[in-house]
Structures are given as C-alpha cells and as structure tokens.
Amino acid sequence: MRPRIAITAGFDERDGKPRVGLPAAYVEAVAAAGGRPVLLPPTGGDATAEELLAVADGLLLSGGGDLDAALWAEPLHPTASVIHPRRQRADLAWLRLADACGMPLLGICLGCQEMAVARGGRLIQHLPDEPGDVADHGRGGQVRTRHPVTVEADSLLARIVGSETFEVNSSHHQAVREAGRGMRVVARSPDGVVEAIEEAAAGRFFLGVQWHPESIIAEPPHLALFEALCRAASEVQPS
C-alpha cells in the first residue's frame, strides 16, 4: 500500500475569511514518489493535531514565510514576514508529535527552519545582514536562484542523493544558525550558509533542506528526497 504523507498547509485570513492553501508542487512530488498526499490544515489545538497526524505514515513540512523570532528569544527583524500564528502553532505541534514517535519527516525551507527551532536551535533572520561574502539566496521571493551545495559524505542526505555535490534552487532570506539538539548540519552552500540538517543518530529519517526540491523533481537528486521519505514511511506502516 502506498504510504500516506501528510503535508502541512499555509493559512491566512483575507477580508476576515480564513484560507488554507498549498502549492500543487508538493502534492505532485509526493505522488510522483509513490506516496498518497494528505493535506494537513492548521488546527487550533494539540488534541486535534494528534488526531489528524494519526492518519499519516510520514510528514512533510512545507515552505512558507518566517517564524516568530520570539521562539528563540530574539526581537523580530523588520524584514520578517511571519506566518499566521495558527499555522505556526499547528506546524510545531505536528513536528513535535512526529519527532516524539519517530515518524519519518522531511522539512522544506520553512520546514527545515522549524525543525531546528523545535529542537532548541536558532535562525539567521536576514542573510544580507550577515558578515562576510554571503550570496543572494533569493531573499524569499518567487524568483529562485541556483547554486551548488556540498554534502557531508557520511550523511543520510548523501546516501539519498548519491552525491556529495549537486545543484539546488534557492529562495530564502533566513536560514539555520544553530541546528538544535541532536541535529547535525549536513550541507552548506559555497558561502557557508546551512542548506540541510538531519538527526545525528543513525537509523532515523528526520531531514530538513533549505531549498525547494518539490519544484525541480525532474532532476533525480530532488525527486530522490521524496522517494526516500515514502520508502521510510512504508517501512513503518502497520502490517
């Protein structure tokens, strides 16, 4: 049976009307990798979150805006575009539930950052403010740049993509500064910006990437991420 992959969705309120949304590329990537996509609309409480996550075999934390810097005790940067509090609460609740039960989890862009923060890590709030020669990573806009990444040879990520260097797309103005408890940095861009983090302990699929593989699944390394998530989710399905 194809594994059920729960995908977190965006949330906003326009003209007083709540709206839930998700770019189709996430759904298409999971389906192309052999999974059954399941939409996770942001909920209001941990009890509901647990009930919804119970129908899934794996979790995909999708991209979006920025987290509230109060989560790691910093003042908010003026360039921040913070996601709706309802989505932030729901995303972090699902993440912690999945982490606690060992559910396979893949975080993308915002999702990668959420993984670090949930484990007690911190984020860079605006890459252009960083000292040194930090490249333009797209600054969170719709137009994405491209750059290579270097991957740690002994990492889960390297085993998945089958390479220690490959090219990714980029559209973010924030990034992981500290990966958090039990996490390791496993990929960086040429300017040193963190591009991927994963659980340091062997045997777990708990991986976050800063780029947007869902948009470039025609390229084998990026489809491979979703295929690996679906394989891991299949292995933990009840018999």
Long-range contacts (C-beta under 8 A, 24 or more apart in sequence): 1-237, 2-34, 2-35, 2-36, 2-230, 2-234, 3-34, 3-35, 3-36, 3-57, 3-58, 3-230, 3-233, 3-234, 3-237, 4-35, 4-36, 4-38, 4-55, 4-56, 4-57, 4-58, 4-233, 5-30, 5-35, 5-36, 5-37, 5-38, 5-56, 5-57, 5-58, 5-59, 5-60, 5-229, 5-230, 5-233, 6-38, 6-39, 6-40, 6-52, 6-53, 6-55, 6-56, 6-58, 6-59, 6-60, 6-94, 7-37, 7-38, 7-39, 7-40, 7-60, 7-62, 8-40, 8-42, 8-59, 8-60, 8-61, 8-62, 8-87, 8-90, 8-91, 8-94, 8-111, 9-39, 9-40, 9-41, 9-42, 9-62, 9-87, 10-62, 10-64, 10-83, 10-84, 10-87, 11-41, 11-42, 11-83, 11-84, 11-86, 11-87, 11-90, 12-84, 13-84, 22-62, 23-62, 23-214, 25-212, 25-214, 25-215, 25-217, 26-60, 26-62, 26-108, 26-214, 28-214, 28-217, 29-213, 29-214, 29-217, 29-223, 29-226, 30-60, 30-226, 30-229, 30-230, 32-217, 32-223, 32-226, 33-217, 33-223, 33-226, 33-227, 33-229, 33-230, 34-227, 34-230, 35-226, 35-229, 35-230, 35-233, 40-90, 40-94, 42-84, 42-86, 42-87, 42-89, 42-90, 42-91, 43-90, 43-93, 44-86, 44-89, 46-93, 46-97, 49-90, 49-93, 49-94, 49-97, 50-97, 52-94, 53-94, 53-97, 53-98, 53-103, 56-103, 56-233, 57-103, 57-104, 57-233, 57-234, 57-236, 57-237, 58-103, 58-104, 58-105, 58-106, 58-205, 58-229, 58-230, 58-232, 58-233, 59-94, 59-95, 59-98, 59-103, 59-104, 59-105, 59-106, 60-105, 60-106, 60-107, 60-108, 60-111, 60-229, 61-91, 61-94, 61-95, 61-105, 61-106, 61-107, 61-108, 61-110, 61-111, 61-112, 61-114, 61-115, 61-208, 62-108, 62-109, 62-110, 62-111, 63-108, 63-109, 63-110, 63-111, 63-212, 64-109, 64-110, 65-110, 65-140, 66-110, 66-125, 66-140, 66-174, 67-110, 67-113, 67-114, 67-117, 67-123, 69-123, 69-125, 71-117, 72-117, 72-121, 72-122, 72-123, 74-122, 74-125, 76-125, 77-125, 77-126, 77-129, 79-125, 79-126, 79-173, 80-125, 80-126, 80-174, 81-140, 83-110, 92-117, 92-118, 99-206, 102-204, 102-236, 103-233, 103-236, 104-205, 104-206, 104-229, 104-232, 104-233, 104-236, 105-205, 105-206, 105-207, 105-229, 106-205, 106-207, 106-208, 106-209, 106-225, 106-226, 106-229, 107-207, 107-208, 107-209, 108-208, 108-209, 108-211, 108-212, 108-213, 108-214, 109-171, 109-172, 109-209, 109-210, 109-211, 109-212, 111-208, 112-176, 112-196, 112-197, 112-208, 112-209, 112-210, 113-174, 113-175, 113-176, 113-208, 113-210, 114-208, 115-180, 115-183, 115-197, 115-206, 115-208, 116-176, 116-178, 116-179, 116-180, 116-183, 116-197, 116-208, 117-180, 118-180, 119-179, 119-180, 119-181, 119-182, 119-183, 120-180, 120-181, 121-176, 121-177, 121-178, 121-179, 121-180, 121-181, 121-183, 122-176, 122-177, 122-178, 123-174, 123-175, 123-176, 123-177, 124-174, 124-175, 124-176, 124-177, 124-193, 125-174, 126-173, 126-174, 127-172, 127-173, 127-174, 127-175, 127-193, 128-173, 132-191, 132-192, 133-191, 134-191, 134-192, 134-193, 135-189, 135-190, 135-191, 135-193, 137-170, 137-171, 137-172, 137-173, 137-175, 137-189, 137-193, 138-169, 138-170, 138-171, 138-172, 138-173, 139-171, 139-172, 139-173, 140-171, 140-172, 140-173, 140-174, 141-171, 142-171, 143-171, 144-169, 144-170, 144-171, 144-212, 144-215, 145-169, 145-170, 145-171, 146-170, 147-189, 147-190, 148-189, 148-190, 149-187, 149-188, 149-189, 149-195, 149-196, 149-211, 150-187, 150-188, 150-190, 151-186, 151-187, 151-196, 152-184, 152-185, 152-186, 152-187, 155-184, 155-186, 155-187, 155-196, 155-198, 156-186, 156-198, 156-199, 156-205, 156-207, 157-186, 157-187, 157-196, 157-198, 157-207, 157-209, 158-186, 160-207, 160-224, 160-225, 160-228, 161-221, 161-224, 161-225, 162-221, 162-224, 163-221, 166-221, 167-219, 168-195, 168-209, 168-210, 168-211, 168-213, 168-222, 169-211, 169-212, 169-215, 169-216, 170-210, 170-211, 171-211, 171-212, 172-210, 175-210, 176-208, 176-210, 205-229, 205-232
